[in-house]
Amino acid sequence: MTSTSDLNALRRRILETAYHAGEGHIPSALSILEIVATLYDKVLGVTPENWQEPGANQFVLSKGHGCLALYAVLEAHGFITTEDMDQFCQPGGLLGGHPGPGIPGVWAATGSLGHGLGMAVGMAYAKKLRGEAGRYLCTGPLFPRSHTRIVGDSRNSFVLYSPTVQTRLSAQGVENLTFS
């Protein structure tokens, strides 16, 4: 699915959805589309049928305002319907401006930049304590001066001890969490 033509179709879907809704953070969605598509195509190994199983790999999108990329990929993989996408940010619709509970293929409500990593650390640690298989994946900057902007905000570019960096440091020993 991550061919150029498939990615272009997903980009078009993001643009059409945002235009129809009159809502959406288009640059945020487009900036993470390739990563999210690759995770669902080649890394996570989840389907609409198995994503809630205890041993399933799970993904936390900390940059919740980039949710249109996640929603487009979820639609392409059959987690949500075309009707769900067409009702993005509409009263009574399933999909809001940030991902949240009740959306198939979404494990955490996110929105505040950088907080998804802390949630993923806790969720991965709980999974480890329960003895469950599977990993949590959360993407973002590795170092405080990284130019990656999937998780975190400008504090990561200038402050060594931001909440996101502190969370990364506390994640030592949680082997079932992958972050970058």
C-alpha positions as a Markdown table, in Angstrom:
| # | Residue | x | y | z |
|---|---|---|---|---|
| 1 | Met | 0.0 | 0.0 | 0.0 |
| 2 | Thr | 2.9 | 2.4 | 0.5 |
| 3 | Ser | 3.5 | 2.8 | -3.2 |
| 4 | Thr | 3.6 | 6.4 | -4.6 |
| 5 | Ser | 0.2 | 6.0 | -6.2 |
| 6 | Asp | -1.3 | 4.7 | -2.9 |
| 7 | Leu | 0.2 | 7.5 | -0.9 |
| 8 | Asn | -1.0 | 10.0 | -3.4 |
| 9 | Ala | -4.5 | 8.6 | -3.0 |
| 10 | Leu | -4.2 | 8.9 | 0.8 |
| 11 | Arg | -3.0 | 12.5 | 0.4 |
| 12 | Arg | -6.0 | 13.3 | -1.8 |
| 13 | Arg | -8.3 | 11.7 | 0.8 |
| 14 | Ile | -6.9 | 13.8 | 3.5 |
| 15 | Leu | -7.4 | 17.0 | 1.4 |
| 16 | Glu | -10.9 | 16.1 | 0.4 |
| 17 | Thr | -11.9 | 15.2 | 3.9 |
| 18 | Ala | -10.6 | 18.4 | 5.4 |
| 19 | Tyr | -12.2 | 20.5 | 2.6 |
| 20 | His | -15.6 | 18.8 | 3.0 |
| 21 | Ala | -15.5 | 19.2 | 6.8 |
| 22 | Gly | -14.0 | 22.7 | 6.8 |
| 23 | Glu | -11.7 | 21.3 | 9.6 |
| 24 | Gly | -8.4 | 19.5 | 9.9 |
| 25 | His | -4.7 | 20.1 | 10.3 |
| 26 | Ile | -3.6 | 19.3 | 6.8 |
| 27 | Pro | 0.2 | 20.0 | 7.1 |
| 28 | Ser | 0.3 | 17.9 | 10.3 |
| 29 | Ala | -1.4 | 15.0 | 8.6 |
| 30 | Leu | 0.7 | 15.1 | 5.4 |
| 31 | Ser | 3.9 | 15.3 | 7.4 |
| 32 | Ile | 3.3 | 11.9 | 9.1 |
| 33 | Leu | 1.4 | 10.0 | 6.4 |
| 34 | Glu | 4.3 | 7.9 | 5.1 |
| 35 | Ile | 5.3 | 6.8 | 8.6 |
| 36 | Val | 1.7 | 5.9 | 9.7 |
| 37 | Ala | 1.1 | 4.1 | 6.4 |
| 38 | Thr | 4.3 | 2.1 | 6.8 |
| 39 | Leu | 3.4 | 1.2 | 10.4 |
| 40 | Tyr | 0.0 | -0.2 | 9.4 |
| 41 | Asp | 1.3 | -1.8 | 6.1 |
| 42 | Lys | 4.5 | -3.4 | 7.3 |
| 43 | Val | 5.1 | -3.2 | 11.0 |
| 44 | Leu | 2.1 | -3.5 | 13.3 |
| 45 | Gly | 0.5 | -6.6 | 11.8 |
| 46 | Val | -3.0 | -5.6 | 13.0 |
| 47 | Thr | -6.3 | -6.0 | 11.1 |
| 48 | Pro | -9.8 | -4.9 | 11.9 |
| 49 | Glu | -10.3 | -8.4 | 13.2 |
| 50 | Asn | -7.3 | -8.7 | 15.6 |
| 51 | Trp | -6.4 | -5.2 | 16.7 |
| 52 | Gln | -8.0 | -5.5 | 20.2 |
| 53 | Glu | -6.3 | -8.9 | 21.0 |
| 54 | Pro | -4.0 | -8.7 | 24.1 |
| 55 | Gly | -0.9 | -9.6 | 22.2 |
| 56 | Ala | -1.4 | -7.2 | 19.3 |
| 57 | Asn | 1.1 | -4.6 | 18.5 |
| 58 | Gln | -0.3 | -1.1 | 19.2 |
| 59 | Phe | 0.5 | 2.4 | 18.0 |
| 60 | Val | 0.0 | 5.7 | 19.9 |
| 61 | Leu | -0.2 | 8.8 | 17.7 |
| 62 | Ser | 0.9 | 11.5 | 20.1 |
| 63 | Lys | 0.5 | 14.2 | 17.5 |
| 64 | Gly | -3.3 | 13.9 | 17.6 |
| 65 | His | -4.0 | 16.9 | 15.4 |
| 66 | Gly | -2.4 | 14.9 | 12.6 |
| 67 | Cys | -5.2 | 12.4 | 12.9 |
| 68 | Leu | -6.4 | 12.8 | 9.2 |
| 69 | Ala | -3.3 | 10.7 | 8.2 |
| 70 | Leu | -4.3 | 8.0 | 10.7 |
| 71 | Tyr | -7.9 | 8.1 | 9.7 |
| 72 | Ala | -7.0 | 7.8 | 5.9 |
| 73 | Val | -4.8 | 4.8 | 6.7 |
| 74 | Leu | -7.5 | 3.2 | 8.9 |
| 75 | Glu | -10.0 | 3.7 | 6.1 |
| 76 | Ala | -7.7 | 2.1 | 3.5 |
| 77 | His | -7.2 | -0.9 | 5.8 |
| 78 | Gly | -10.9 | -1.4 | 6.6 |
| 79 | Phe | -10.9 | -0.2 | 10.2 |
| 80 | Ile | -13.4 | 2.6 | 9.5 |
| 81 | Thr | -15.8 | 3.2 | 6.6 |
| 82 | Thr | -16.0 | 5.8 | 3.9 |
| 83 | Glu | -19.1 | 7.1 | 5.7 |
| 84 | Asp | -17.1 | 7.6 | 8.8 |
| 85 | Met | -14.5 | 9.7 | 6.9 |
| 86 | Asp | -17.2 | 11.7 | 5.2 |
| 87 | Gln | -18.6 | 12.7 | 8.6 |
| 88 | Phe | -15.2 | 13.9 | 9.9 |
| 89 | Cys | -15.8 | 16.6 | 12.5 |
| 90 | Gln | -19.5 | 16.6 | 11.9 |
| 91 | Pro | -22.1 | 16.4 | 14.7 |
| 92 | Gly | -22.8 | 12.7 | 15.4 |
| 93 | Gly | -19.8 | 11.5 | 13.4 |
| 94 | Leu | -17.3 | 9.0 | 14.8 |
| 95 | Leu | -14.1 | 11.0 | 13.8 |
| 96 | Gly | -13.2 | 14.2 | 15.6 |
| 97 | Gly | -10.3 | 16.5 | 15.2 |
| 98 | His | -8.2 | 14.3 | 17.5 |
| 99 | Pro | -8.3 | 10.5 | 17.8 |
| 100 | Gly | -10.2 | 9.0 | 20.7 |
| 101 | Pro | -11.9 | 6.0 | 22.2 |
| 102 | Gly | -14.5 | 4.2 | 20.1 |
| 103 | Ile | -12.5 | 4.5 | 16.8 |
| 104 | Pro | -11.5 | 1.1 | 15.6 |
| 105 | Gly | -7.7 | 0.8 | 15.4 |
| 106 | Val | -7.1 | 3.7 | 17.9 |
| 107 | Trp | -5.7 | 2.7 | 21.3 |
| 108 | Ala | -5.4 | 6.1 | 23.0 |
| 109 | Ala | -7.0 | 9.5 | 23.0 |
| 110 | Thr | -4.4 | 12.0 | 22.0 |
| 111 | Gly | -4.0 | 15.7 | 21.2 |
| 112 | Ser | -1.7 | 17.4 | 23.6 |
| 113 | Leu | 1.7 | 17.4 | 21.9 |
| 114 | Gly | 4.2 | 15.1 | 23.6 |
| 115 | His | 1.7 | 13.4 | 26.0 |
| 116 | Gly | 1.3 | 10.3 | 23.8 |
| 117 | Leu | 4.7 | 9.0 | 24.7 |
| 118 | Gly | 4.0 | 9.1 | 28.4 |
| 119 | Met | 0.8 | 7.2 | 27.8 |
| 120 | Ala | 2.6 | 4.7 | 25.6 |
| 121 | Val | 5.2 | 4.1 | 28.4 |
| 122 | Gly | 2.5 | 3.4 | 30.9 |
| 123 | Met | 0.5 | 1.2 | 28.5 |
| 124 | Ala | 3.6 | -0.8 | 27.5 |
| 125 | Tyr | 4.6 | -1.2 | 31.1 |
| 126 | Ala | 1.1 | -2.5 | 32.0 |
| 127 | Lys | 1.3 | -4.9 | 29.1 |
| 128 | Lys | 4.7 | -6.1 | 30.3 |
| 129 | Leu | 3.4 | -6.6 | 33.9 |
| 130 | Arg | 0.4 | -8.6 | 32.6 |
| 131 | Gly | 2.8 | -10.8 | 30.6 |
| 132 | Glu | 1.2 | -10.0 | 27.3 |
| 133 | Ala | 3.1 | -10.2 | 24.0 |
| 134 | Gly | 3.1 | -7.3 | 21.6 |
| 135 | Arg | 4.8 | -4.0 | 21.4 |
| 136 | Tyr | 3.7 | -0.3 | 21.7 |
| 137 | Leu | 5.0 | 2.0 | 19.0 |
| 138 | Cys | 5.2 | 5.7 | 19.5 |
| 139 | Thr | 7.1 | 8.0 | 17.1 |
| 140 | Gly | 8.9 | 11.2 | 17.8 |
| 141 | Pro | 12.2 | 12.9 | 18.4 |
| 142 | Leu | 15.1 | 10.9 | 19.7 |
| 143 | Phe | 17.1 | 13.8 | 21.0 |
| 144 | Pro | 16.1 | 17.2 | 22.3 |
| 145 | Arg | 17.4 | 19.0 | 19.2 |
| 146 | Ser | 15.9 | 16.6 | 16.7 |
| 147 | His | 14.0 | 18.1 | 13.8 |
| 148 | Thr | 11.4 | 15.3 | 13.9 |
| 149 | Arg | 8.0 | 16.7 | 14.9 |
| 150 | Ile | 5.7 | 13.7 | 15.2 |
| 151 | Val | 5.7 | 13.7 | 19.0 |
| 152 | Gly | 6.5 | 16.7 | 21.1 |
| 153 | Asp | 6.6 | 20.4 | 20.5 |
| 154 | Ser | 9.1 | 23.2 | 20.3 |
| 155 | Arg | 10.1 | 22.6 | 23.9 |
| 156 | Asn | 11.9 | 19.5 | 22.6 |
| 157 | Ser | 14.1 | 21.7 | 20.4 |
| 158 | Phe | 15.3 | 24.0 | 23.1 |
| 159 | Val | 14.8 | 22.5 | 26.6 |
| 160 | Leu | 16.8 | 19.4 | 27.6 |
| 161 | Tyr | 14.4 | 18.3 | 30.3 |
| 162 | Ser | 11.0 | 18.6 | 28.6 |
| 163 | Pro | 8.2 | 16.2 | 29.7 |
| 164 | Thr | 8.8 | 14.2 | 26.6 |
| 165 | Val | 12.5 | 13.8 | 27.2 |
| 166 | Gln | 11.9 | 12.9 | 30.8 |
| 167 | Thr | 9.4 | 10.3 | 29.8 |
| 168 | Arg | 11.9 | 8.8 | 27.4 |
| 169 | Leu | 14.5 | 8.6 | 30.1 |
| 170 | Ser | 12.0 | 6.9 | 32.5 |
| 171 | Ala | 11.2 | 4.3 | 29.8 |
| 172 | Gln | 14.4 | 2.4 | 30.3 |
| 173 | Gly | 13.6 | -1.2 | 31.1 |
| 174 | Val | 10.3 | -1.2 | 29.2 |
| 175 | Glu | 11.5 | -3.5 | 26.4 |
| 176 | Asn | 8.1 | -3.7 | 24.7 |
| 177 | Leu | 8.0 | 0.0 | 23.8 |
| 178 | Thr | 9.5 | 1.3 | 20.6 |
| 179 | Phe | 10.0 | 5.0 | 20.0 |
| 180 | Ser | 12.1 | 7.0 | 17.7 |
